[in-house]
Amino acid sequence: MGLPLGPAATALSSRRSRGRHGNALQWHLGLESHDSDATLDWEDRIEIKLVSVWRRGEKVVCDKLKVCDVGVDPWHKLGNVMWVFADRLTRVVVGAVQTTLEGGLRTRLEGAWQHDPHFGHPQLFVEAREHAGRAAPAYYLAARWFEDERLLPAASPSIHRFDAPWWSSARTRHGRDPWLTLVDGSCDRVACPRCGGPLAFDPVRLCADGVTPARHGMPADAPCLGRAHAVVDVRTVAPSTVFDDETVCAGIEARIPAESLDRLTDRVPEPADHLHEA
């Protein structure tokens, strides 16, 4: 809980990479950050999947999720999964749950093969996407599956409402994701933590939603002028028992240089009796 994935995602992957935050999670867990192997992530025993979540009204939702490429056995990939949930806005881990492919869960998922892929809305389906100029068919889980199986975390302030139209427009205009700044809501103007310039925002909307767009004034460094900005209520950030508050805040605010990245596995000592075979 409370692990910010943004810094590792930036350091390890291209900003255009769809799975860069999943790569960051793998890296933090001591695994290969770019894993397209047919085996499960952790010693071929546990598959680790990152799911981005956000609030729509008071409901927690997610998008469809890629399981594996079409040439890989999806039943093996889904056999034993640790689903890790991260807030779509801050990219901070907000929960996790484990499933095994057995009982009612397996029966219900097997029923997907009896549904018409166009009209039956199957929960597991194949979809082709373009990748590097070629078709890349893959298995996907429908977003509805996570809701139907009651896997999504409960609504909380740490799971923010996500203004997709504003975010998409800002990213299109600047070619990069907006930068976030954490504030306590006590005033409507703060100093940018990256360059010191002024950031102005609507405190009423911040109080209502926990996040709101911000306007960066002058003076400003060039990187700040090339980004859109938003502020997030610091009180809504999921707490971490491993990283201190400053590390979490710096991670959300994109203030951690690549050479200073702190890995989760370096913070959590491995038990002496870990039951690994020699």
N, C-alpha and C positions, 0 to 999 in steps of 0.2 A: 504494500500500500504506500502511496505517496511517491513512487519512483518516477521522475520525469524522464521521458524517453527522447525528447527533442534533441538534446546535445549529441547523443550517440548516433541518432538518425542522421543528423547533419554531417557528422564526421565520417560515417561509414558508407553512406550512399549518396547518389545523385538526388537532388531535390525533386526530380521527375520520377523517381522510383516509386512504384505503387506500394511496395512492401517495406519501405525503409524503416518504419517504426517497429514492424515485426522483426526486422534484422537487428534493430537496436535492443529489443527484448532478448533475443537469442544471445547477443554479445554479453549483455549484463548477466545472463545465467551461465556464462562460461562456455557457450556452444558456438559453432561456426555461424557467423552472421549471415552468410549467403548459403542456404541449405535447400537444394532442390532434389535431394536424395529420396529414394522410395522408402527408406527406413524411417522409423520414428525418431524424433529429434533427440530424445534422451535415451541413449543406449538401446535404441530400437524397442523401448518399453513405453515411453510417454511421448505423445505428440503435443507440442505447445503451439497454441493458436492465439494470436492477439485479435481482439474484437473491439473496434471503436464504438463507443456508445455516447448518446446525448439525450437530452430531454426534449420531448415534443409535448407542450403543455405540461402535465404532471406525469406523463408516461415516458419510460425509458425505452429507446429504440436503437436499432443498429442497421447496418446495410447488409446486403448479401455478402457471403464470405467464401473466398476460394478455398477448396479443400486440397486439391492437388491437380497436376496435369492429367490429361485424359489417359495417358499411358501408365499411370500408377493406380494401384488398387485402392479405391476410396474406403473400402471396408476396413482395410488394415490401418489406413491413416486415421480413421474415426474410432478405432478399437478402444483406445485409452487416451483421452485427451484432457489436458489442462487448459481450460479457456481462461485467458487473462484479459480483463476488461480495462480499457483506458478511456478517459474522457476525451471526446473528439476535439475539444477546444484546446485544452492545456497539454494534452498527451501525457497526463499523469495517470498511473495505475490506480484504479478505484475498486478492484475486486478480482476474484478468481473462483472458479468452480471446476470440479473434475467430473467427467462422464465416462462410462464404459458402454460399449455397443452390445447391450443385452436387454432381455426382457421387453417391456412395452416400448422403450425407446427404439430398439432395433426393429421391432415389428412395424411401428409407425413409419420409420424411415424406409423400410423395404417397400412399403406401399407406394412410394414415389414412382416406382417403375411401372405401375399400372395407370399412371395419370398421363393424359395428353400433355406434352411439353408446352403447347401453345395455349390451351384452354383449361387444363386441369390444375394449373398452379402447383406443380410438384415441389416438395421441400428440398429434394436433391436433384440437380439437373446439370446438363452439360451446356456450356456456353462458349462460343469462340470469340476471342478478342485478338486484335492485331498486336503483334509484338515484333519489333525490329523488322517490319515490313512483311511479316508472314502471319498466317492464322495460328493461334495458340489455344486450341480447345482445352477446357479444364472443367472439373467438377466444382459446382458451387452449392452451398447451403443457402436456402432462402432466408431472408431476414425474419420471416414469420416463424420459422422453425425455432429460433431462440426464444421467442415469446411463447409459442405453444408448449415448449418443453420447460418453461419457467426457469430458464437459465440466467436471464439478465438480472443484474443487481437491482436492488430497490432504489427508487428515486431518492436523491439526496442533493444537498447544495453542491457537492463535489462533482456532480454530473450536470454540466451546464446546458442551457438551451443554446442551440447552434444556428446562427443566422446564415444558412447556406447561400442564399442569393447575394448577401453583402460580401461574404467571404470569397465567393467565386468572382464577383465583380472586382474586388480589391486585388485578387491574385492575377486576374486578367490584365488589369491596368498597370500593375507594377512588375508582373512576371515572377513574383515571389509571394510566399505566404505572409500575412500581416504579422507584425511583432506585437507581443503581449507585454503589458506592464501591470504589476500587482499594486493595488492601492487599498487604503483602509476606508475610503469613502468619506473622510472627514472634511474634504474640500473638493472643488471642481477643477483644480489645476495642480499638477505635480511636475517634478523635474524628471525628464527621461532618464532612466537608469543607464542608458548606453552612451548618451552624449551630453546630458545635462540641460538640453533645451526644454521648453515648456510643452506639456501635454494637457489639453483641455478636453473635458468630457461632460456628459449629462449625468449628474449624481442621482437624479430620480430614476432614470433607467438602470443605472448601476445597482441601486437598492432593490429594484423590482426583479432584475434578471441575473444579477451577479456579474454581468459583463456588458460593455457598451463600446461602440466605436469611439475613437479619440482623434483629435486634431493636433498634429505636431507643428508648433510654431518655430520661429527663428529666435536665436541662432540654432542651427542643426548641422550635424555632421552629414556628409554625403550618403552614407549607408541608411541613415534614418529618413532622408528625403526620398529615398528609393523604395520605401515601404509604406503600406497602410498600417494603422495602429489601432489597438483596442486595449482597454483596461479591464482588469478582472479583480473582483473583491478578494483580497488575500485570505479572508476568513472562510472562503468557500473551497480552498485548496485542501485536498486530502492529506492528512498528516502522515509523516513517515517516522518509523521507529529506527530506521537505519541511517538516513541522511539528516543532517541538521537543517533547520529552516532556511538558512542562507543558501545552502547548496540547492535546495529545491527551488527557491525563488530565482536564483541565478540560472537554473536550468530552464525554467519556464520563460524567463526573459531573454534567453539566447545570449547570456553573458559568460558562458564557460568556453574557453578556447579548447580546441581539439587536444592539445598537449596536456591539458589539465583534467581530462575526463577521469571520473572516479567510477570504477566498475563495481557492481553489486557483489559479485563473487569475492572481491577483495575485502569487502566489509563484513561478510558473514563467514565465520570460520567453519570449516567442514568438521563434523564430528569425528573423533578418533576411531570409533567403531561404526564405519559407514557401510559395512557388509559387502564391500566390493571384493570380487575375487582377485587374487594376485595375478 
